[in-house]
């Protein structure tokens, strides 16, 4: 039993790598706000692919029947030259029913069939990939990949810096990192600064209130104060305390502080809520 790989001509080949990206400008109105989104798509112009080859992989075996030697051929699959370029050398995706189905027909294990085929197939894969790496299409493919990787890194950094969804990046920059809308970026920065200032004031208010709370009640024991604190407040007091709680919980909730740990503040706030009886 042995593997045979035949090179055959094909009439058509898959489309080549796009020759770059095109920036799209889309006008959007959302919740009364208008803005431009700078998305992208691959360029319609693609590389021409001149090689029209494919590889027909089959397994041949000889056997005796009625004293005569006979030969049997089992076709495994056919893989195109550019299928190797686009998907690598794994043949499993091109086998109808999968590698195991062919192995069962031949009375082999998958590992045995794999070794039988790849002894001849791998050198072809290596040669095709080495040839393609010398082409202009390969250079463009690597450049396209670099552009997308760097774009994704910039989006992640933008999201982390300003605490907003990555969608807001595309309202300011295009896929190449070019600033398209400086005014909208100023708005994002101003919103971020205002949000941080609000959080700072809220923290100061919380600390001031907590310090006053401790100075007034810190000397009380759990039995003399904490267990009966709620009964010390009338309805007007509780209404005011509810406002404090809502303001402070909004300021220190984890969703409002994606860049820092506010768990201790929330623990204290929840203890105060219990003590206040609100």
C-alpha positions as CSV (number, residue, x, y, z in Angstrom):
1,X,0.0,0.0,0.0
2,X,1.5,3.3,-1.0
3,X,0.4,7.0,-1.6
4,X,0.4,8.5,-5.1
5,X,0.1,12.3,-5.6
6,X,-0.7,13.5,-9.1
7,X,-0.4,17.1,-10.3
8,X,-3.4,18.1,-12.4
9,X,-4.5,21.3,-14.1
10,X,-7.5,23.3,-13.0
11,X,-9.6,25.9,-14.8
12,X,-10.3,28.2,-11.9
13,X,-8.5,29.2,-8.7
14,X,-9.7,31.1,-5.6
15,X,-9.5,34.9,-5.6
16,X,-6.2,36.4,-4.5
17,X,-5.5,38.6,-1.5
18,X,-7.2,42.1,-1.6
19,X,-4.8,44.9,-2.4
20,X,-5.4,46.8,0.8
21,X,-8.4,48.4,2.6
22,X,-10.9,51.1,1.8
23,X,-12.2,53.5,4.5
24,X,-16.0,53.9,4.6
25,X,-17.7,57.0,6.0
26,X,-21.2,56.4,7.3
27,X,-23.4,59.1,8.7
28,X,-25.3,57.9,11.7
29,X,-27.9,59.4,14.0
30,X,-28.4,57.7,17.4
31,X,-30.5,59.0,20.3
32,X,-30.6,62.4,18.7
33,X,-26.8,62.5,18.2
34,X,-25.3,62.6,14.8
35,X,-21.8,61.4,14.0
36,X,-19.7,59.8,11.3
37,X,-18.4,56.2,11.7
38,X,-15.1,55.3,9.9
39,X,-15.4,51.6,9.1
40,X,-13.5,49.7,6.5
41,X,-13.7,46.9,3.9
42,X,-11.2,45.1,1.8
43,X,-10.4,46.6,-1.6
44,X,-12.2,45.0,-4.5
45,X,-8.9,44.8,-6.5
46,X,-7.2,41.5,-5.8
47,X,-4.0,39.8,-6.9
48,X,-4.1,37.6,-10.0
49,X,-3.2,34.0,-9.3
50,X,-1.3,32.5,-12.2
51,X,-0.8,28.9,-11.0
52,X,-3.5,26.5,-12.0
53,X,-2.5,23.4,-10.3
54,X,-4.1,20.9,-7.9
55,X,-2.9,17.7,-6.3
56,X,-4.9,14.5,-6.5
57,X,-4.0,12.3,-3.5
58,X,-4.8,8.6,-3.7
59,X,-3.7,5.3,-2.0
60,X,-2.8,2.3,-4.2
61,X,-2.7,-1.3,-3.0
62,X,-2.0,-4.6,-4.7
63,X,-3.7,-7.9,-3.8
64,X,-4.1,-11.4,-5.2
65,X,-7.4,-12.8,-6.5
66,X,-7.7,-16.2,-8.1
67,X,-3.9,-16.3,-8.4
68,X,-3.7,-13.0,-10.2
69,X,-2.3,-9.7,-8.9
70,X,-4.8,-6.9,-9.0
71,X,-4.5,-3.3,-8.1
72,X,-7.0,-1.1,-6.2
73,X,-6.9,2.7,-6.0
74,X,-8.7,4.8,-3.3
75,X,-9.0,8.5,-4.0
76,X,-8.5,10.5,-0.8
77,X,-9.0,14.0,-2.0
78,X,-7.9,16.8,-4.4
79,X,-6.3,19.9,-2.9
80,X,-5.6,23.0,-5.0
81,X,-2.3,24.9,-5.0
82,X,-3.9,28.0,-3.5
83,X,-5.9,25.9,-1.0
84,X,-2.5,25.1,0.5
85,X,-1.7,28.8,0.5
86,X,-5.0,29.9,2.0
87,X,-5.6,27.0,4.5
88,X,-2.3,25.3,5.1
89,X,-1.4,21.7,4.4
90,X,-4.1,19.9,6.4
91,X,-6.1,17.7,4.0
92,X,-8.8,16.7,6.4
93,X,-11.1,19.6,5.3
94,X,-11.0,18.4,1.7
95,X,-11.8,14.8,2.4
96,X,-15.5,13.9,2.0
97,X,-16.5,12.2,5.2
98,X,-13.2,13.0,6.8
99,X,-9.9,11.2,7.2
100,X,-11.4,8.4,9.4
101,X,-13.9,7.5,6.8
102,X,-11.1,6.9,4.3
103,X,-9.0,5.1,6.9
104,X,-11.9,2.7,7.5
105,X,-12.2,1.9,3.8
106,X,-8.6,1.0,3.7
107,X,-8.6,-0.9,6.9
108,X,-6.1,1.5,8.6
109,X,-6.1,3.7,11.6
110,X,-6.2,7.5,11.1
111,X,-2.6,7.8,12.3
112,X,-1.4,5.1,9.9
113,X,-3.2,6.7,6.9
114,X,-1.8,10.1,8.0
115,X,1.7,8.8,8.0
116,X,1.2,7.1,4.7
117,X,0.1,10.3,3.0
118,X,2.2,12.9,4.7
119,X,5.5,11.3,3.9
120,X,4.8,12.5,0.3
121,X,2.4,15.4,0.9
122,X,4.4,17.4,3.4
123,X,7.3,18.2,1.0
124,X,4.8,19.5,-1.5
125,X,3.2,21.7,1.1
126,X,6.6,23.0,2.2
127,X,7.5,23.8,-1.4
128,X,4.2,25.6,-2.3
129,X,4.4,27.7,0.9
130,X,8.0,28.6,0.2
131,X,7.2,29.6,-3.4
132,X,4.3,31.8,-2.2
133,X,6.4,33.6,0.3
134,X,8.4,35.0,-2.5
135,X,5.4,36.7,-4.2
136,X,4.0,40.2,-4.0
137,X,0.7,38.7,-2.9
138,X,2.3,37.3,0.2
139,X,3.9,40.6,1.1
140,X,0.5,42.3,0.7
141,X,-1.1,39.6,2.9
142,X,1.4,40.2,5.7
143,X,0.8,43.9,5.4
144,X,-2.9,43.5,5.6
145,X,-2.5,41.4,8.7
146,X,-0.2,44.0,10.2
147,X,-2.6,46.8,9.6
148,X,-5.5,44.9,11.2
149,X,-3.4,43.8,14.2
150,X,-2.2,47.3,14.9
151,X,-5.8,48.6,14.4
152,X,-7.1,46.2,17.0
153,X,-4.3,47.2,19.5
154,X,-5.2,50.8,19.1
155,X,-8.9,50.1,19.6
156,X,-8.1,48.2,22.8
157,X,-5.8,51.0,24.1
158,X,-8.5,53.6,23.3
159,X,-11.2,51.6,25.2
160,X,-9.0,51.2,28.2
161,X,-7.8,54.8,28.3
162,X,-11.2,56.4,28.1
163,X,-13.4,53.7,29.5
164,X,-15.7,53.6,26.5
165,X,-16.8,50.9,24.0
166,X,-14.4,50.4,21.1
167,X,-17.1,51.6,18.8
168,X,-16.2,55.2,19.8
169,X,-12.7,54.7,18.3
170,X,-14.2,54.4,14.9
171,X,-16.0,57.7,15.4
172,X,-12.6,59.4,15.6
173,X,-10.0,57.2,13.7
174,X,-9.9,55.1,10.6
175,X,-8.3,51.6,10.2
176,X,-4.9,53.2,9.5
177,X,-4.9,55.1,12.8
178,X,-5.5,58.5,11.0
179,X,-7.5,60.9,13.1
180,X,-10.6,61.8,11.0
181,X,-12.7,63.6,13.5
182,X,-10.7,65.7,16.1
183,X,-13.8,67.4,17.4
184,X,-15.5,64.1,18.4
185,X,-12.2,63.1,20.1
186,X,-12.3,66.3,22.1
187,X,-15.9,65.5,23.1
188,X,-14.8,62.0,24.3
189,X,-11.9,63.5,26.3
190,X,-14.2,66.2,27.8
191,X,-16.7,63.5,28.8
192,X,-14.0,61.4,30.3
193,X,-12.6,64.4,32.3
194,X,-16.1,65.3,33.6
195,X,-16.7,61.7,34.6
196,X,-13.4,61.5,36.5
197,X,-14.1,64.8,38.2
198,X,-17.6,63.6,39.2
199,X,-16.1,60.5,40.7
200,X,-13.4,62.5,42.5
201,X,-16.0,64.8,44.1
202,X,-18.2,61.8,45.0
203,X,-15.2,60.1,46.7
204,X,-14.5,63.3,48.6
205,X,-18.1,63.6,49.7
206,X,-18.1,60.0,50.8
207,X,-14.9,60.4,52.8
208,X,-16.2,63.6,54.4
209,X,-19.4,62.0,55.3
210,X,-17.7,58.9,56.6
211,X,-15.3,60.9,58.7
212,X,-18.2,62.8,60.2
213,X,-20.0,59.6,60.8
214,X,-17.1,58.1,62.6
215,X,-16.4,61.2,64.7
216,X,-20.1,61.2,65.8
217,X,-20.6,57.5,66.2
218,X,-17.2,55.8,66.2
219,X,-17.2,55.4,70.0
220,X,-20.4,53.4,70.1
221,X,-20.2,49.7,70.5
222,X,-22.0,47.3,68.2
223,X,-24.6,46.6,70.9
224,X,-25.2,50.3,71.8
225,X,-25.3,51.7,68.3
226,X,-25.0,49.5,65.4
227,X,-27.8,47.2,66.3
228,X,-30.2,50.0,66.9
229,X,-29.0,52.7,64.5
230,X,-32.0,52.4,62.1
231,X,-34.4,53.3,64.9
232,X,-32.6,56.6,65.5
233,X,-33.7,58.0,62.1
234,X,-37.2,59.5,61.3
235,X,-38.7,59.3,57.8
236,X,-37.2,62.5,56.7
237,X,-33.7,61.3,57.8
238,X,-34.2,58.1,55.9
239,X,-35.3,59.9,52.7
240,X,-32.0,61.9,52.9
241,X,-30.0,58.8,53.6
242,X,-31.5,57.1,50.6
243,X,-30.3,60.0,48.4
244,X,-26.8,59.6,49.9
245,X,-26.9,55.9,49.2
246,X,-28.0,56.3,45.6
247,X,-25.3,58.9,44.9
248,X,-22.5,57.0,46.5
249,X,-23.5,53.6,45.1
250,X,-23.5,55.1,41.6
251,X,-20.1,56.7,42.2
252,X,-18.5,53.5,43.6
253,X,-20.3,50.8,41.6
254,X,-17.8,48.6,39.7
255,X,-19.5,49.4,36.4
256,X,-18.6,53.1,37.0
257,X,-15.0,52.2,37.8
258,X,-13.7,49.8,35.2
259,X,-10.1,50.9,35.9
260,X,-10.0,50.5,39.7
261,X,-11.1,48.3,42.5
262,X,-13.9,49.9,44.6
263,X,-14.9,46.7,46.4
264,X,-13.9,48.1,49.8
265,X,-16.0,51.3,49.3
266,X,-19.0,49.2,48.3
267,X,-18.6,47.0,51.3
268,X,-18.6,50.0,53.6
269,X,-21.5,51.6,51.8
270,X,-23.6,48.4,52.1
271,X,-22.8,48.3,55.8
272,X,-24.0,51.9,56.2
273,X,-27.2,51.1,54.2
274,X,-27.9,48.3,56.7
275,X,-27.2,50.5,59.7
276,X,-29.4,53.2,58.3
277,X,-32.2,50.9,57.7
278,X,-32.9,52.1,54.1
